Amino acid sequence: MNKETALVVFSGGQDSTTCLFWAKQTFKQVHTLSFLYGQKHQKEVELAAAIARRADVGFDTMDISFIGSLGHNSLTDPTIAMDEQQPHGSYPNTFVPGRNLFFLSIAAVYARERGINHIVTGVSQTDFSGYPDCRDAFIKSLNVTLNLAMDEQFVVHTPLMWLDKAETWALADSLGVLDVVRNDTLTCYNGIPGDGCGHCPACKLRREGLEKYLKIKEAKESSEK
């Protein structure tokens, strides 16, 4: 297995794009893999391809749209109105059951066939929006399972696991890609690039984090003058 190459699970959103450029700084060679899973906002994959070209990394797309037909959620079913607030005592209906389980399992097979043992994903427990498959315990457990299932030594990297959205913006800025992440990525569940629609859960989280980071950055720059 090549310890100098990484595969980034890449959606073209804020988090995975930040992870892509983190990986480029960390590994000698980087590949990206995007998924079509029946998401209504699949324009993200088009933007992911454009960002990958800009970053000069390999890009591939895999159609696993069966995921969208397995359950009922507002990201894959156009008849379901999206939760704009976290429901009390339950998961938001933007939760796609098994999504990261499938993504990472397929990514591991894809990586194995190409001699890659480092896999990078942008999940975060700090801002996990109620999704259980973004938690650190799940990632660690799956990492062990993947290694046992294929008798390999995969390492699943989660650079954003303990960062909130403001800290994720700060990381993007430190990597020199703040403008790329802000203008060229798609985080919005309604499929609007950049700052998005402004009212879906993903847009709210993204905007609040950006505003917090920009205030911190402005205060720091003012104090240094």
NORCOR-V668618 format. One record per residue. N is the residue number from 1. RES is the residue in one small letter. PSI is psi in degrees with one decimal (* if undefined). OMEGA is omega in radians with two decimals (NA if undefined). NEAR is the number of other C-alpha atoms within 12 Angstrom. Layout:
BEGIN
[[N & RES & PSI & OMEGA & NEAR] [N & RES & PSI & OMEGA & NEAR]]
END
This chain:
BEGIN
[[1 & m & 145.0 & -3.09 & 18] [2 & n & 112.6 & -3.11 & 23] [3 & k & -1.6 & -3.12 & 21] [4 & e & 6.9 & -3.11 & 21] [5 & t & 142.2 & 3.14 & 30] [6 & a & 150.0 & 3.01 & 43] [7 & l & 124.7 & 3.12 & 51] [8 & v & 124.8 & 2.99 & 52] [9 & v & 112.3 & -2.79 & 49] [10 & f & 115.3 & -3.13 & 50] [11 & s & -16.0 & -3.03 & 45] [12 & g & 8.2 & 3.09 & 48] [13 & g & -178.5 & -3.11 & 46] [14 & q & -51.0 & -3.00 & 50] [15 & d & -48.0 & -3.09 & 48] [16 & s & -29.2 & 3.09 & 42] [17 & t & -40.7 & 3.05 & 51] [18 & t & -41.7 & 3.12 & 48] [19 & c & -34.9 & 3.11 & 43] [20 & l & -48.4 & -3.10 & 50] [21 & f & -27.2 & 2.97 & 43] [22 & w & -43.9 & -3.14 & 34] [23 & a & -39.5 & 3.12 & 37] [24 & k & -32.7 & 3.11 & 29] [25 & q & -24.4 & -3.00 & 21] [26 & t & -33.9 & -3.06 & 22] [27 & f & 156.3 & -3.13 & 26] [28 & k & -33.0 & -3.11 & 18] [29 & q & 140.6 & -3.08 & 25] [30 & v & 137.5 & 2.99 & 38] [31 & h & 156.2 & 3.10 & 39] [32 & t & 149.7 & 3.12 & 44] [33 & l & 122.6 & 3.11 & 38] [34 & s & 158.6 & -3.10 & 39] [35 & f & 136.9 & 2.92 & 37] [36 & l & 111.0 & -3.07 & 31] [37 & y & 22.0 & -3.13 & 33] [38 & g & 10.8 & -3.11 & 29] [39 & q & 140.8 & 3.13 & 33] [40 & k & -28.1 & -3.11 & 26] [41 & h & 43.7 & -3.05 & 31] [42 & q & -2.3 & 2.99 & 31] [43 & k & -21.4 & 3.12 & 29] [44 & e & -32.4 & -3.12 & 37] [45 & v & -35.8 & 3.05 & 38] [46 & e & -43.8 & 3.12 & 27] [47 & l & -35.5 & 3.09 & 33] [48 & a & -42.8 & 3.13 & 42] [49 & a & -40.7 & 3.14 & 32] [50 & a & -41.0 & 3.13 & 28] [51 & i & -39.3 & 3.12 & 34] [52 & a & -41.3 & 3.09 & 36] [53 & r & -43.1 & 3.13 & 19] [54 & r & -37.2 & -3.13 & 18] [55 & a & -6.7 & 3.13 & 27] [56 & d & 50.1 & 3.09 & 17] [57 & v & 158.1 & 3.10 & 28] [58 & g & 145.6 & -3.11 & 27] [59 & f & 137.9 & 3.07 & 30] [60 & d & 152.9 & 3.13 & 28] [61 & t & 141.6 & 3.12 & 30] [62 & m & 132.7 & 3.13 & 23] [63 & d & 111.4 & 3.09 & 20] [64 & i & 47.3 & -3.03 & 21] [65 & s & -9.2 & 3.06 & 24] [66 & f & -25.7 & -3.14 & 20] [67 & i & -42.1 & -3.10 & 27] [68 & g & -22.6 & -3.11 & 28] [69 & s & -4.6 & -3.07 & 20] [70 & l & -28.2 & -3.08 & 17] [71 & g & -171.0 & -3.12 & 22] [72 & h & 116.7 & 3.11 & 23] [73 & n & 159.1 & -3.01 & 28] [74 & s & -9.4 & 3.12 & 30] [75 & l & -22.7 & -3.11 & 37] [76 & t & -13.2 & -3.13 & 32] [77 & d & 109.0 & -3.08 & 25] [78 & p & -11.7 & -3.13 & 18] [79 & t & -7.8 & -3.11 & 11] [80 & i & 124.0 & 3.09 & 16] [81 & a & 135.8 & -3.06 & 19] [82 & m & 134.7 & 2.98 & 27] [83 & d & 128.4 & 3.08 & 23] [84 & e & -9.0 & 3.06 & 23] [85 & q & 154.5 & 3.09 & 22] [86 & q & 118.8 & 3.11 & 22] [87 & p & 144.5 & -3.13 & 16] [88 & h & 123.1 & 3.03 & 10] [89 & g & 11.6 & 3.13 & 8] [90 & s & 171.7 & 3.11 & 15] [91 & y & 149.1 & 3.02 & 22] [92 & p & 153.1 & -3.10 & 29] [93 & n & 4.9 & 2.96 & 29] [94 & t & -3.3 & 3.10 & 37] [95 & f & 122.2 & 3.09 & 34] [96 & v & 103.2 & -3.04 & 33] [97 & p & 129.9 & 3.07 & 29] [98 & g & 1.9 & -3.02 & 26] [99 & r & -54.2 & -3.12 & 35] [100 & n & -27.3 & 3.04 & 31] [101 & l & -48.4 & 3.11 & 29] [102 & f & -47.0 & -3.10 & 27] [103 & f & -52.4 & -3.04 & 40] [104 & l & -34.1 & 3.10 & 43] [105 & s & -45.1 & 3.11 & 28] [106 & i & -40.8 & 3.11 & 27] [107 & a & -36.9 & -3.14 & 40] [108 & a & -41.1 & 3.08 & 41] [109 & v & -45.7 & 3.11 & 26] [110 & y & -45.0 & -3.13 & 29] [111 & a & -42.9 & -3.12 & 37] [112 & r & -42.9 & -3.11 & 29] [113 & e & -14.5 & -3.13 & 16] [114 & r & 10.9 & 3.07 & 19] [115 & g & 28.3 & -3.12 & 22] [116 & i & 134.6 & 3.10 & 31] [117 & n & -1.4 & 3.07 & 35] [118 & h & 125.0 & 3.14 & 40] [119 & i & 130.7 & -3.08 & 45] [120 & v & 132.0 & 3.10 & 45] [121 & t & 150.8 & -3.03 & 47] [122 & g & 23.2 & 3.14 & 45] [123 & v & 153.1 & -3.12 & 46] [124 & s & 126.9 & 3.08 & 33] [125 & q & -26.9 & -3.12 & 25] [126 & t & -42.0 & -3.14 & 26] [127 & d & 52.0 & -2.96 & 30] [128 & f & 2.4 & 2.98 & 29] [129 & s & 22.8 & 3.13 & 32] [130 & g & 7.4 & -3.11 & 26] [131 & y & 116.4 & -3.09 & 27] [132 & p & -23.9 & -3.11 & 26] [133 & d & 16.6 & 2.99 & 31] [134 & c & 2.7 & -3.06 & 34] [135 & r & 150.6 & -3.12 & 27] [136 & d & -39.5 & -3.12 & 27] [137 & a & -40.0 & 3.12 & 17] [138 & f & -46.4 & -3.10 & 25] [139 & i & -45.7 & -3.14 & 32] [140 & k & -42.7 & 3.13 & 22] [141 & s & -45.4 & -3.13 & 19] [142 & l & -36.2 & 3.11 & 28] [143 & n & -44.9 & 3.10 & 32] [144 & v & -43.8 & -3.12 & 21] [145 & t & -44.2 & 3.13 & 22] [146 & l & -41.2 & 3.13 & 30] [147 & n & -41.4 & 3.13 & 23] [148 & l & -39.4 & -3.07 & 14] [149 & a & -32.9 & -3.06 & 16] [150 & m & 5.6 & 3.14 & 20] [151 & d & 46.9 & 3.12 & 16] [152 & e & 178.0 & 3.10 & 23] [153 & q & 65.2 & 3.07 & 24] [154 & f & 147.7 & 2.99 & 37] [155 & v & 115.3 & 3.12 & 34] [156 & v & 116.5 & -3.11 & 36] [157 & h & 136.3 & 3.13 & 32] [158 & t & 77.7 & -3.05 & 36] [159 & p & -21.1 & -3.06 & 32] [160 & l & 4.3 & -2.96 & 36] [161 & m & -42.4 & -3.05 & 31] [162 & w & 20.4 & 3.10 & 20] [163 & l & 138.7 & 2.96 & 24] [164 & d & 179.0 & -3.03 & 28] [165 & k & -34.4 & 3.10 & 36] [166 & a & -41.0 & 3.14 & 30] [167 & e & -30.2 & 3.07 & 31] [168 & t & -40.8 & 3.03 & 42] [169 & w & -39.7 & 3.13 & 38] [170 & a & -39.9 & 3.11 & 31] [171 & l & -44.1 & 3.11 & 29] [172 & a & -41.0 & 3.14 & 33] [173 & d & -42.6 & -3.14 & 24] [174 & s & -25.0 & 3.10 & 17] [175 & l & -4.1 & 3.10 & 23] [176 & g & 20.7 & -3.07 & 18] [177 & v & 27.6 & 3.14 & 29] [178 & l & -45.8 & -3.11 & 28] [179 & d & -37.4 & 3.10 & 21] [180 & v & -47.7 & -3.11 & 32] [181 & v & -40.9 & -3.08 & 36] [182 & r & -39.2 & -2.97 & 33] [183 & n & -27.7 & -2.94 & 21] [184 & d & -1.3 & -3.13 & 32] [185 & t & 166.3 & 3.11 & 38] [186 & l & 108.3 & 3.08 & 39] [187 & t & -23.4 & -3.02 & 41] [188 & c & 129.9 & 3.10 & 37] [189 & y & -15.3 & 3.09 & 38] [190 & n & 6.2 & 2.99 & 31] [191 & g & 22.2 & -3.14 & 28] [192 & i & 118.8 & -3.09 & 26] [193 & p & 171.4 & 3.09 & 31] [194 & g & -129.1 & -3.10 & 30] [195 & d & -9.4 & 2.99 & 33] [196 & g & -161.7 & -3.08 & 29] [197 & c & -25.0 & 3.09 & 23] [198 & g & -10.9 & -3.07 & 22] [199 & h & -10.5 & 3.05 & 22] [200 & c & 160.8 & -3.08 & 30] [201 & p & -40.0 & -3.11 & 32] [202 & a & -40.4 & -3.14 & 40] [203 & c & -41.1 & 3.13 & 32] [204 & k & -46.2 & -3.13 & 25] [205 & l & -44.1 & -3.14 & 34] [206 & r & -47.2 & -3.09 & 37] [207 & r & -44.2 & -3.14 & 28] [208 & e & -40.3 & 3.12 & 24] [209 & g & -40.7 & 3.14 & 28] [210 & l & -45.5 & -3.14 & 32] [211 & e & -41.3 & 3.11 & 21] [212 & k & -45.0 & -3.12 & 21] [213 & y & -42.7 & -3.11 & 25] [214 & l & -35.2 & 3.07 & 22] [215 & k & -42.6 & 3.12 & 17] [216 & i & -43.2 & -3.13 & 18] [217 & k & -43.5 & -3.14 & 20] [218 & e & -42.3 & 3.14 & 15] [219 & a & -39.9 & -3.14 & 13] [220 & k & -43.2 & 3.13 & 12] [221 & e & -36.7 & 3.12 & 11] [222 & s & -38.8 & -3.12 & 10] [223 & s & -21.4 & -3.12 & 9] [224 & e & -9.0 & -3.13 & 8] [225 & k & * & NA & 7]]
END
